[in-house]
């Protein structure tokens, strides 16, 4: 059974070549994860990208975990 937060992740062939994005945004999951890997805190991400919600970050992490 899929985690409910994964519904925040979408794919659209017209956006980033179909790579996973945060639903309703032109923000790739890989970019969000890249910021986190580079040491950007969740709080900094939310301040820098006010359209993101805390659950978007959780969803991206869940998505990445399922892809590993």
Gaussian input, Z-matrix of N, CA and C with variables (Angstrom, degrees):
# hf/3-21g

backbone

0 1
 N
 C     1     B1
 C     2     B2     1     A1
 N     3     B3     2     A2     1     D1
 C     4     B4     3     A3     2     D2
 C     5     B5     4     A4     3     D3
 N     6     B6     5     A5     4     D4
 C     7     B7     6     A6     5     D5
 C     8     B8     7     A7     6     D6
 N     9     B9     8     A8     7     D7
 C    10    B10     9     A9     8     D8
 C    11    B11    10    A10     9     D9
 N    12    B12    11    A11    10    D10
 C    13    B13    12    A12    11    D11
 C    14    B14    13    A13    12    D12
 N    15    B15    14    A14    13    D13
 C    16    B16    15    A15    14    D14
 C    17    B17    16    A16    15    D15
 N    18    B18    17    A17    16    D16
 C    19    B19    18    A18    17    D17
 C    20    B20    19    A19    18    D18
 N    21    B21    20    A20    19    D19
 C    22    B22    21    A21    20    D20
 C    23    B23    22    A22    21    D21
 N    24    B24    23    A23    22    D22
 C    25    B25    24    A24    23    D23
 C    26    B26    25    A25    24    D24
 N    27    B27    26    A26    25    D25
 C    28    B28    27    A27    26    D26
 C    29    B29    28    A28    27    D27
 N    30    B30    29    A29    28    D28
 C    31    B31    30    A30    29    D29
 C    32    B32    31    A31    30    D30
 N    33    B33    32    A32    31    D31
 C    34    B34    33    A33    32    D32
 C    35    B35    34    A34    33    D33
 N    36    B36    35    A35    34    D34
 C    37    B37    36    A36    35    D35
 C    38    B38    37    A37    36    D36
 N    39    B39    38    A38    37    D37
 C    40    B40    39    A39    38    D38
 C    41    B41    40    A40    39    D39
 N    42    B42    41    A41    40    D40
 C    43    B43    42    A42    41    D41
 C    44    B44    43    A43    42    D42
 N    45    B45    44    A44    43    D43
 C    46    B46    45    A45    44    D44
 C    47    B47    46    A46    45    D45
 N    48    B48    47    A47    46    D46
 C    49    B49    48    A48    47    D47
 C    50    B50    49    A49    48    D48
 N    51    B51    50    A50    49    D49
 C    52    B52    51    A51    50    D50
 C    53    B53    52    A52    51    D51
 N    54    B54    53    A53    52    D52
 C    55    B55    54    A54    53    D53
 C    56    B56    55    A55    54    D54
 N    57    B57    56    A56    55    D55
 C    58    B58    57    A57    56    D56
 C    59    B59    58    A58    57    D57
 N    60    B60    59    A59    58    D58
 C    61    B61    60    A60    59    D59
 C    62    B62    61    A61    60    D60
 N    63    B63    62    A62    61    D61
 C    64    B64    63    A63    62    D62
 C    65    B65    64    A64    63    D63
 N    66    B66    65    A65    64    D64
 C    67    B67    66    A66    65    D65
 C    68    B68    67    A67    66    D66
 N    69    B69    68    A68    67    D67
 C    70    B70    69    A69    68    D68
 C    71    B71    70    A70    69    D69
 N    72    B72    71    A71    70    D70
 C    73    B73    72    A72    71    D71
 C    74    B74    73    A73    72    D72
 N    75    B75    74    A74    73    D73
 C    76    B76    75    A75    74    D74
 C    77    B77    76    A76    75    D75
 N    78    B78    77    A77    76    D76
 C    79    B79    78    A78    77    D77
 C    80    B80    79    A79    78    D78
 N    81    B81    80    A80    79    D79
 C    82    B82    81    A81    80    D80
 C    83    B83    82    A82    81    D81
 N    84    B84    83    A83    82    D82
 C    85    B85    84    A84    83    D83
 C    86    B86    85    A85    84    D84
 N    87    B87    86    A86    85    D85
 C    88    B88    87    A87    86    D86
 C    89    B89    88    A88    87    D87
 N    90    B90    89    A89    88    D88
 C    91    B91    90    A90    89    D89
 C    92    B92    91    A91    90    D90
 N    93    B93    92    A92    91    D91
 C    94    B94    93    A93    92    D92
 C    95    B95    94    A94    93    D93
 N    96    B96    95    A95    94    D94
 C    97    B97    96    A96    95    D95
 C    98    B98    97    A97    96    D96
 N    99    B99    98    A98    97    D97
 C   100   B100    99    A99    98    D98
 C   101   B101   100   A100    99    D99
 N   102   B102   101   A101   100   D100
 C   103   B103   102   A102   101   D101
 C   104   B104   103   A103   102   D102
 N   105   B105   104   A104   103   D103
 C   106   B106   105   A105   104   D104
 C   107   B107   106   A106   105   D105
 N   108   B108   107   A107   106   D106
 C   109   B109   108   A108   107   D107
 C   110   B110   109   A109   108   D108
 N   111   B111   110   A110   109   D109
 C   112   B112   111   A111   110   D110
 C   113   B113   112   A112   111   D111
 N   114   B114   113   A113   112   D112
 C   115   B115   114   A114   113   D113
 C   116   B116   115   A115   114   D114
 N   117   B117   116   A116   115   D115
 C   118   B118   117   A117   116   D116
 C   119   B119   118   A118   117   D117
 N   120   B120   119   A119   118   D118
 C   121   B121   120   A120   119   D119
 C   122   B122   121   A121   120   D120
 N   123   B123   122   A122   121   D121
 C   124   B124   123   A123   122   D122
 C   125   B125   124   A124   123   D123
 N   126   B126   125   A125   124   D124
 C   127   B127   126   A126   125   D125
 C   128   B128   127   A127   126   D126
 N   129   B129   128   A128   127   D127
 C   130   B130   129   A129   128   D128
 C   131   B131   130   A130   129   D129
 N   132   B132   131   A131   130   D130
 C   133   B133   132   A132   131   D131
 C   134   B134   133   A133   132   D132
 N   135   B135   134   A134   133   D133
 C   136   B136   135   A135   134   D134
 C   137   B137   136   A136   135   D135
 N   138   B138   137   A137   136   D136
 C   139   B139   138   A138   137   D137
 C   140   B140   139   A139   138   D138
 N   141   B141   140   A140   139   D139
 C   142   B142   141   A141   140   D140
 C   143   B143   142   A142   141   D141
 N   144   B144   143   A143   142   D142
 C   145   B145   144   A144   143   D143
 C   146   B146   145   A145   144   D144
 N   147   B147   146   A146   145   D145
 C   148   B148   147   A147   146   D146
 C   149   B149   148   A148   147   D147
 N   150   B150   149   A149   148   D148
 C   151   B151   150   A150   149   D149
 C   152   B152   151   A151   150   D150
 N   153   B153   152   A152   151   D151
 C   154   B154   153   A153   152   D152
 C   155   B155   154   A154   153   D153
 N   156   B156   155   A155   154   D154
 C   157   B157   156   A156   155   D155
 C   158   B158   157   A157   156   D156
 N   159   B159   158   A158   157   D157
 C   160   B160   159   A159   158   D158
 C   161   B161   160   A160   159   D159
 N   162   B162   161   A161   160   D160
 C   163   B163   162   A162   161   D161
 C   164   B164   163   A163   162   D162
 N   165   B165   164   A164   163   D163
 C   166   B166   165   A165   164   D164
 C   167   B167   166   A166   165   D165
 N   168   B168   167   A167   166   D166
 C   169   B169   168   A168   167   D167
 C   170   B170   169   A169   168   D168
 N   171   B171   170   A170   169   D169
 C   172   B172   171   A171   170   D170
 C   173   B173   172   A172   171   D171
 N   174   B174   173   A173   172   D172
 C   175   B175   174   A174   173   D173
 C   176   B176   175   A175   174   D174
 N   177   B177   176   A176   175   D175
 C   178   B178   177   A177   176   D176
 C   179   B179   178   A178   177   D177
 N   180   B180   179   A179   178   D178
 C   181   B181   180   A180   179   D179
 C   182   B182   181   A181   180   D180
 N   183   B183   182   A182   181   D181
 C   184   B184   183   A183   182   D182
 C   185   B185   184   A184   183   D183
 N   186   B186   185   A185   184   D184
 C   187   B187   186   A186   185   D185
 C   188   B188   187   A187   186   D186
 N   189   B189   188   A188   187   D187
 C   190   B190   189   A189   188   D188
 C   191   B191   190   A190   189   D189
 N   192   B192   191   A191   190   D190
 C   193   B193   192   A192   191   D191
 C   194   B194   193   A193   192   D192
 N   195   B195   194   A194   193   D193
 C   196   B196   195   A195   194   D194
 C   197   B197   196   A196   195   D195
 N   198   B198   197   A197   196   D196
 C   199   B199   198   A198   197   D197
 C   200   B200   199   A199   198   D198
 N   201   B201   200   A200   199   D199
 C   202   B202   201   A201   200   D200
 C   203   B203   202   A202   201   D201

   B1=1.4569
   B2=1.5360
   B3=1.2969
   B4=1.4630
   B5=1.5265
   B6=1.3010
   B7=1.4653
   B8=1.5237
   B9=1.3481
   B10=1.4693
   B11=1.5331
   B12=1.3181
   B13=1.4671
   B14=1.5241
   B15=1.3262
   B16=1.4644
   B17=1.5239
   B18=1.3227
   B19=1.4681
   B20=1.5285
   B21=1.3313
   B22=1.4633
   B23=1.5310
   B24=1.3258
   B25=1.4601
   B26=1.5299
   B27=1.3182
   B28=1.4622
   B29=1.5222
   B30=1.3141
   B31=1.4639
   B32=1.5220
   B33=1.3061
   B34=1.4616
   B35=1.5231
   B36=1.3213
   B37=1.4645
   B38=1.5296
   B39=1.3203
   B40=1.4647
   B41=1.5279
   B42=1.3290
   B43=1.4688
   B44=1.5250
   B45=1.3171
   B46=1.4712
   B47=1.5241
   B48=1.3176
   B49=1.4621
   B50=1.5140
   B51=1.3132
   B52=1.4590
   B53=1.5194
   B54=1.3301
   B55=1.4667
   B56=1.5258
   B57=1.3314
   B58=1.4671
   B59=1.5311
   B60=1.3215
   B61=1.4638
   B62=1.5221
   B63=1.3264
   B64=1.4550
   B65=1.5273
   B66=1.3042
   B67=1.4702
   B68=1.5285
   B69=1.3192
   B70=1.4584
   B71=1.5187
   B72=1.3246
   B73=1.4671
   B74=1.5223
   B75=1.2882
   B76=1.4636
   B77=1.5314
   B78=1.3137
   B79=1.4606
   B80=1.5254
   B81=1.3249
   B82=1.4595
   B83=1.5268
   B84=1.3156
   B85=1.4639
   B86=1.5236
   B87=1.3285
   B88=1.4637
   B89=1.5277
   B90=1.3276
   B91=1.4650
   B92=1.5274
   B93=1.3233
   B94=1.4632
   B95=1.5305
   B96=1.3221
   B97=1.4613
   B98=1.5262
   B99=1.3219
   B100=1.4606
   B101=1.5170
   B102=1.3275
   B103=1.4667
   B104=1.5243
   B105=1.3300
   B106=1.4643
   B107=1.5228
   B108=1.3297
   B109=1.4682
   B110=1.5221
   B111=1.3317
   B112=1.4663
   B113=1.5265
   B114=1.3385
   B115=1.4609
   B116=1.5127
   B117=1.3235
   B118=1.4640
   B119=1.5212
   B120=1.3122
   B121=1.4670
   B122=1.5247
   B123=1.3114
   B124=1.4640
   B125=1.5261
   B126=1.3197
   B127=1.4660
   B128=1.5281
   B129=1.3281
   B130=1.4662
   B131=1.5310
   B132=1.3260
   B133=1.4651
   B134=1.5217
   B135=1.3267
   B136=1.4636
   B137=1.5258
   B138=1.3207
   B139=1.4651
   B140=1.5300
   B141=1.3270
   B142=1.4679
   B143=1.5304
   B144=1.3191
   B145=1.4651
   B146=1.5270
   B147=1.3311
   B148=1.4680
   B149=1.5267
   B150=1.3239
   B151=1.4657
   B152=1.5258
   B153=1.3432
   B154=1.4624
   B155=1.5181
   B156=1.3154
   B157=1.4557
   B158=1.5234
   B159=1.3272
   B160=1.4640
   B161=1.5302
   B162=1.3225
   B163=1.4642
   B164=1.5229
   B165=1.3317
   B166=1.4659
   B167=1.5241
   B168=1.3047
   B169=1.4661
   B170=1.5220
   B171=1.3215
   B172=1.4699
   B173=1.5263
   B174=1.3223
   B175=1.4646
   B176=1.5255
   B177=1.3224
   B178=1.4653
   B179=1.5256
   B180=1.3193
   B181=1.4654
   B182=1.5267
   B183=1.3236
   B184=1.4654
   B185=1.5237
   B186=1.3130
   B187=1.4575
   B188=1.5271
   B189=1.3181
   B190=1.4665
   B191=1.5225
   B192=1.3213
   B193=1.4574
   B194=1.5160
   B195=1.3022
   B196=1.4659
   B197=1.5208
   B198=1.3204
   B199=1.4606
   B200=1.5238
   B201=1.3259
   B202=1.4765
   B203=1.5153
   A1=109.03
   A2=115.82
   A3=121.14
   A4=110.72
   A5=115.07
   A6=120.55
   A7=108.28
   A8=118.11
   A9=120.25
   A10=114.13
   A11=117.96
   A12=119.51
   A13=112.48
   A14=116.79
   A15=118.79
   A16=111.99
   A17=117.47
   A18=119.68
   A19=110.97
   A20=117.26
   A21=121.69
   A22=111.71
   A23=116.76
   A24=122.15
   A25=107.89
   A26=116.36
   A27=121.17
   A28=109.62
   A29=115.30
   A30=120.99
   A31=107.94
   A32=114.65
   A33=121.48
   A34=106.56
   A35=117.65
   A36=119.54
   A37=113.87
   A38=117.32
   A39=121.12
   A40=112.80
   A41=117.22
   A42=121.28
   A43=108.54
   A44=116.62
   A45=123.04
   A46=112.23
   A47=116.45
   A48=120.23
   A49=114.12
   A50=117.03
   A51=121.04
   A52=114.45
   A53=116.69
   A54=118.74
   A55=109.44
   A56=117.79
   A57=120.96
   A58=111.66
   A59=114.86
   A60=122.25
   A61=109.34
   A62=115.49
   A63=120.94
   A64=106.33
   A65=116.24
   A66=122.17
   A67=111.66
   A68=115.54
   A69=121.51
   A70=114.43
   A71=117.09
   A72=121.31
   A73=109.20
   A74=116.78
   A75=121.32
   A76=107.59
   A77=114.92
   A78=122.12
   A79=107.38
   A80=116.04
   A81=121.03
   A82=111.68
   A83=114.53
   A84=120.75
   A85=109.66
   A86=117.20
   A87=119.72
   A88=111.49
   A89=118.17
   A90=120.52
   A91=110.53
   A92=116.27
   A93=120.24
   A94=109.92
   A95=116.45
   A96=120.42
   A97=111.17
   A98=117.16
   A99=120.89
   A100=112.19
   A101=116.20
   A102=119.72
   A103=110.50
   A104=116.17
   A105=119.46
   A106=110.80
   A107=116.87
   A108=120.84
   A109=111.91
   A110=116.79
   A111=121.36
   A112=112.43
   A113=116.43
   A114=119.57
   A115=115.42
   A116=117.62
   A117=120.12
   A118=108.36
   A119=116.82
   A120=119.71
   A121=110.03
   A122=115.33
   A123=119.85
   A124=110.35
   A125=116.80
   A126=120.92
   A127=110.85
   A128=116.32
   A129=120.37
   A130=111.01
   A131=116.27
   A132=119.92
   A133=111.27
   A134=116.24
   A135=120.44
   A136=111.35
   A137=117.13
   A138=120.59
   A139=111.11
   A140=116.54
   A141=121.77
   A142=112.30
   A143=115.81
   A144=121.87
   A145=108.47
   A146=117.27
   A147=121.02
   A148=114.69
   A149=117.82
   A150=119.69
   A151=111.88
   A152=116.70
   A153=119.96
   A154=110.31
   A155=115.10
   A156=122.11
   A157=107.85
   A158=118.13
   A159=119.72
   A160=113.18
   A161=117.40
   A162=119.99
   A163=112.54
   A164=118.22
   A165=120.33
   A166=110.13
   A167=116.24
   A168=120.80
   A169=109.94
   A170=116.39
   A171=120.44
   A172=109.80
   A173=116.65
   A174=120.75
   A175=111.26
   A176=117.43
   A177=120.81
   A178=110.69
   A179=117.08
   A180=120.53
   A181=110.81
   A182=116.89
   A183=120.64
   A184=110.65
   A185=116.12
   A186=121.25
   A187=110.21
   A188=116.30
   A189=120.59
   A190=110.69
   A191=116.85
   A192=120.81
   A193=112.75
   A194=116.72
   A195=120.76
   A196=111.74
   A197=117.43
   A198=121.26
   A199=111.84
   A200=116.37
   A201=120.66
   A202=111.87
   D1=133.41
   D2=-178.59
   D3=-75.78
   D4=144.28
   D5=175.99
   D6=-68.43
   D7=137.13
   D8=-177.72
   D9=-57.83
   D10=-31.02
   D11=-179.13
   D12=-68.87
   D13=-19.36
   D14=179.45
   D15=-66.24
   D16=-13.77
   D17=175.37
   D18=-67.99
   D19=-12.16
   D20=177.13
   D21=-78.54
   D22=-10.10
   D23=179.81
   D24=-102.60
   D25=131.23
   D26=-178.69
   D27=-133.83
   D28=163.53
   D29=171.51
   D30=-129.49
   D31=144.22
   D32=178.89
   D33=-147.06
   D34=117.59
   D35=-178.20
   D36=-54.91
   D37=-22.93
   D38=-178.64
   D39=-84.41
   D40=-7.77
   D41=-178.54
   D42=-120.84
   D43=121.48
   D44=179.00
   D45=50.99
   D46=35.47
   D47=176.97
   D48=62.41
   D49=25.51
   D50=178.26
   D51=87.77
   D52=5.97
   D53=177.00
   D54=-67.72
   D55=151.96
   D56=-179.69
   D57=-60.00
   D58=136.02
   D59=179.07
   D60=-128.95
   D61=165.79
   D62=170.15
   D63=-73.80
   D64=123.50
   D65=-176.14
   D66=-48.86
   D67=131.32
   D68=176.91
   D69=80.06
   D70=1.45
   D71=-178.92
   D72=-128.86
   D73=158.11
   D74=172.97
   D75=-98.47
   D76=59.46
   D77=-176.05
   D78=-132.10
   D79=110.56
   D80=-175.84
   D81=-72.48
   D82=142.23
   D83=176.54
   D84=-57.83
   D85=-40.54
   D86=-178.87
   D87=-62.62
   D88=-32.34
   D89=177.35
   D90=-69.64
   D91=-43.77
   D92=178.40
   D93=-59.75
   D94=-47.12
   D95=179.79
   D96=-65.19
   D97=-34.22
   D98=177.28
   D99=-62.53
   D100=-41.75
   D101=176.00
   D102=-60.39
   D103=-45.20
   D104=-179.62
   D105=-63.63
   D106=-43.57
   D107=178.94
   D108=-62.25
   D109=-30.45
   D110=-179.96
   D111=-80.15
   D112=-2.87
   D113=176.76
   D114=103.39
   D115=1.76
   D116=176.74
   D117=-69.17
   D118=130.63
   D119=179.72
   D120=-77.04
   D121=161.07
   D122=176.74
   D123=-59.96
   D124=-39.80
   D125=179.56
   D126=-62.69
   D127=-41.67
   D128=178.25
   D129=-64.52
   D130=-41.35
   D131=177.96
   D132=-60.49
   D133=-44.90
   D134=-178.70
   D135=-65.82
   D136=-33.36
   D137=177.79
   D138=-73.95
   D139=-39.68
   D140=-178.30
   D141=-72.80
   D142=-34.24
   D143=-177.50
   D144=-125.01
   D145=81.25
   D146=-172.54
   D147=-63.29
   D148=-14.05
   D149=176.80
   D150=-76.82
   D151=-16.22
   D152=177.12
   D153=-76.93
   D154=149.01
   D155=174.48
   D156=-117.46
   D157=154.68
   D158=179.59
   D159=-51.65
   D160=-38.70
   D161=179.83
   D162=-66.33
   D163=-23.52
   D164=175.50
   D165=-65.23
   D166=-39.43
   D167=179.41
   D168=-67.44
   D169=-44.43
   D170=177.43
   D171=-59.92
   D172=-44.51
   D173=-179.43
   D174=-61.52
   D175=-41.81
   D176=179.29
   D177=-62.96
   D178=-41.06
   D179=178.16
   D180=-65.59
   D181=-42.90
   D182=177.12
   D183=-60.63
   D184=-44.90
   D185=179.80
   D186=-59.42
   D187=-47.04
   D188=-179.35
   D189=-61.31
   D190=-40.08
   D191=179.36
   D192=-63.35
   D193=-33.65
   D194=179.80
   D195=-77.98
   D196=-20.08
   D197=-179.95
   D198=-86.01
   D199=-17.55
   D200=-176.33
   D201=-72.69

